[in-house]
Amino acid sequence: MRQNTKAGFWTPQTLLTSALLLPLVISGEGQEKRPPAIKTVILRDVHALYGGQNLYLRSDGTGVCQFVFRRPGATALVEQHFTLALSRDVLHQIALLVEERHFFAIRPKRKVGLPGEARPTIFVTMASGKALAVSKWANEASPDFDALYKELNARADASRHGKPLLERDYDSHWVPKGFTLP
């Protein structure tokens, strides 16, 4: 049975419990990590010969995916646009990847690519205004870049269903309203 002391609440048991839990509270252990807010994320990954995809994502989870490909027997590239709508959980995952993979510190080493090699670029603009574009050659190892690239590609692929919003000849300079490339 617990006895009341003149000190009141601070019994030896509560002091011990407090001493054990205090480091967890101070460190934030057990609390959901909140990464810095992202304004936009853009993946540009279209090769002039083979096509590819571009993804444009806003902070509210909306955006557009632009898929570029060549129809059989055609010489010109064609583009299709699809709507992107991501949940808060997915946006949180992307923001965590930007933070935990130290996106703003990624510095690919290789300056020259191989003939025909793709060179994707990821643009991230934070709500604070901080912005960076990082490009790397497809065959260059960069685990931090690759983790975010893989996630963005998966989201783009998942958006490609139903009838496209638009289909036309590929315009390499097209960027949706509300987006700018840093």
Secondary structure, DSSP 8 states (H G I E B T S, - for coil): ----BTTBT--HHHHHHHHHHHHHHHHTTTS------EEEEEEEEEETTTEEEEEEEETTSEEEEEEEEE-TT-SSEEEEEEEEE--HHHHHHHHHHHHHTTGGG---------TT----EEEEEETTS-EEEEE--TTS--HHHHHHHHHHHHHHHHH--SS-SEEEE--TT---TT----
